[in-house]
Each structure stands twice: as structure tokens, then as C-alpha cells.
Amino acid sequence: MGCCRFEPNLLKFRNMKKSDIKLVENAKKRPEEYEELYKKYSTDVFNFIWYRVGHDKELAEDLMQEVFVRAFAKLKKFQNRGYSYRTYLLTIAKNVLVNYFKKKKPILGLDEYQDIPIEITQDQESNKKIEAGNLWRAVQDLSHTERDVILMHYKNEMPTKDIGRVIGKSTNAIKIILSRSRKKLKENPRINDILNYSNTSHYYTNPKFLKKNKK
């Protein structure tokens, strides 16, 4: 297996879908049960957004809450289409981000990112830290779509079908984007270190959608 090939654990996604279906069914019967889906996926959604808003935690929190408010509002109409509920939430998150940047400002440039979110232990050689930094910068130099696809494929271990759902492109188109992005990153031998990009700490916050539902 080459350094630039990675196959997600598809069985994990199948099992996830089964548990998601049960959680959604419970929430449709008792809306307060939706908090279980919030607990399960709020950190995933938060970090998906955090990576794309220049590591602004307050903004990521606000947009994450908006994602769940939208998803909760559409709960009764939600239908299982063969994707995990996380994929569904990330699809909403992608749309929330698009709308936000249209109204507010362009996506932050590389020089505005404060930290390289990668776990490097103290006993690792300094050249590995440099390579990790170079990899992060190389990923940031990709187009927005290429960056999203690479992060979802390597960092989130998502199948190409699920990535296509979030991005709004066919599975074949995602494979082409992955191939193109790998070629751009081929000079960096540590592409699999994307798996070590560390998520930021996210403390549990009360879901706004439940407060809204109680009114």
C-alpha cells in the first residue's frame, strides 16, 4: 500500500448507520431524545467547522449550534438514504459555512491560522515536526473543495460516497478530486499524518434547539 492510499473502515460506517436510525426514530417519537444525537455528533460538527473558520472556537460553536437547530427543525421529514447521520449533519454544516462566508467575509488565508493542529510528541525528531508543518501548509494551499475532500477522506475516514453527499458531487468526481489533490501533495511523504491532526477541545454546551422547542 502506497503512502497516499487509505481505505476507510466501511464496517464502522454501516454499524453507525444502524445506531443512527434507532436514535432518529426515538427522537421523532420524543423530541427531547434528539439530545442523544447532539451528544454523539456535536464534537464532530464543531471540529468540521473549526478547521474551516481559522480555529475560531466561538464562531465554530455558534455555527455548530445553527447546524443542529436546522437539523432538529427538519427531524420529522428526515429519511434514511443510506448515509450516517453524521454525514447528514456535515452536509448541513457545509451549507451553513457557505452561507456564512457569503454574508460575512472570505475564508481566512493561511497566515491567519494560528496553530498547526497536529499531535507531535516530544520524543519525535524535529524534522518530523517540520514535515508535519509543511504538510499542513500544503493542505491549506489546496482549493477549498480539494482541502475539504482530503480532510474528510484522511482525517474523518469518510467513504467517497459520503464525501460526495457533503460536497454535492458524484462519487466519481470525488475520486478525481482525491487523485488530483494527492498529486499536488505527492512531494510530502507524510500525507497519512493527516490522521493525527488533533481536534480542539470542545466542552459540552446546552443545545439551543431544545430551548427553542420548549417555548
N, C-alpha and C positions, 0 to 999 in steps of 0.2 A: 504494500500500500504506500503510495507516494505521500509526501508531506502535505500536499494540498487536497487530499481526498478525505472525506469524512461522511459516514453514513449514520444518520440519527437512529436512535433506538425506537423503531416503529411500534414494537410491542408496548412500550411505555405509553405511547400516544393512544393506542387502542384502549388500554386499560383506563386511561384518563378520560376518554370519551364516555365510557360506561358509568364511571362515577359522576361525571358532569350531568349526564341525563337524569340520574336519580336526584341530584341536588336541584336541578332546574324544576323537575316535577314537584318536588317538595315545596319549592318557593312559589310555584304557581298556585298551590293549594293554600299555603300560608306565607304571605309576602315577607313576614319577618324572618323566615328561613333563608331569605336571599343573602343575609349577612354571612352565611357559610361560604357562599361563592366569593363574597368580598374578602373574607379572611384567607381563602385559598389563593386568590389571584391578585390582591391589591399590590403586593410587593412586586410581582412580575410586571404589572401595568405601570407602576411607579417607575421602575428602573428602565423599562422600554422608553418612557417619556424622558426620564432623567438623562439618558445618553444623548438625547436629541435636542435638549434645551440648554446645553452648556453647563450641565451639572448644577442647575439652579433648583435646589430642593423645594423651596417654597412654591415656585411655579409648577414643578413636577407634581407636587401634592394637589394643587388646585386643579390642574388638568386631569389628574388621575380621578379625582372626585367627580369631575364632569363626565368622564367616561362611564363611571358606574351609575350616575344619575340617568344618563341616556339609556344604558343597558337595562336598568331597572324599569324605566318607563316603557320599554318595548318587551318586557318579560312575557306578557300574555300572548304576544304574537310570535315569540321565538319558536323556531322549528329546528329540529336536529337535521343538519345537512351533511353529517359525516365528519365534521371538524370538532376539535376540542373547544370547550367554552373559552379557554384562554385565547385561542385563535380568533374567536368571535370578538372578544374584548380588545385584542390588539388591532383588529380591523377598525373598531370604533376609535381607538386611540390614534391610529394613523389619520383618520378623518378629523379628529379634534385638533391634532397638530397642524394639519394643512390649513384648517380654518383659522387657527391662532396666528400662524405666521403670515397669512394673507392680511389679517387685520392689524397686526402689531408691527413686526419687523422681520427682516430676512434672517435665515438660520445663521447662528453665530459662526464666525470664522475660526480657524484653527488656533490663532493666537489668543482667543478668548477662553479657551478651555484651560481650566486651572490645573487639573491633575490628570495624570495618566492612570486610568482605573484598572491597574493590573497588579496582581499579587506577586511580589518578588520577595523571597525570604532572604534574611541577612547572610546566609551562608552561600548564596548564589554569587557567581562571579560578576564583577562589574560590567563585563562585556555583554552579559545576558540582559542586564538592566538596560543597557544602551540599545540592544537589539529589540527589546520589548518596546522601548520608547519609539524607535524607528518604525516598528510595526504599527503602533497606534497612530502615528502621524501619517503613515502610508494609507491606512484605512480612512482617515479623515480627508485625505486628498481625493478619494473616490467621489463620484457623483452621489447625490443624496440617495438615489434608488440603489446604486451599487453598494453603498455603505449599509443601507438597511438590510439588503439581501444577505450580505456577508455576515453581519452581526446576527441576524435571525438564524442563519444556517449553522454558523460555528458556535456562537455564544449561546443561543437559545435551543440549539439542536432541533430545529423545526424541519419537517419534511418539505420538499419543494412545493407540494400541493398546498400545504398550509401557508407557506410564504406567499404563494400566488394569490391566495384568498385575501391576505392582508394588503398586499401591494396592488391588487386588482389586475393581475396579469395571468396568462396561462402558465401551466407547469413548464412547457417547453421554453417559454420566454424567460422564466426564472432560471432554467438550466443554462440558457445562453448568457444571461447576466452573470451567473456564477462563474462560468468559463472565462468570460471577458475580465471579470474582476480578479480572478486567480492569476491571469496573465499579467495584469498590472502589478500584482503583489509577488510575482514569482521570484524576484530578487531577494525577497525576505524569507529566509528558511524557517521562520518561527510562526507561520500562519496559524498553526494549531494552538498557539498560546492565547488566541482569542478566547478559548475556552476558560482561560484563567482571568479574564477581565473580571474584576470584582464588582459586585453590585454594591451600591451605597447602603448604609444603614437606613432602615425605614421603620419608625415606630408606629404601632397600630394607632390609627386615628378613627374617631367615630364616623361612620358612613353618613354622608349628608342625605342620601336617598331615603334612609329610614326616617329621618326627622321630617323630610318633606312628605312622606307617606302618612305620618301621624297627624298632620294638620287637617 
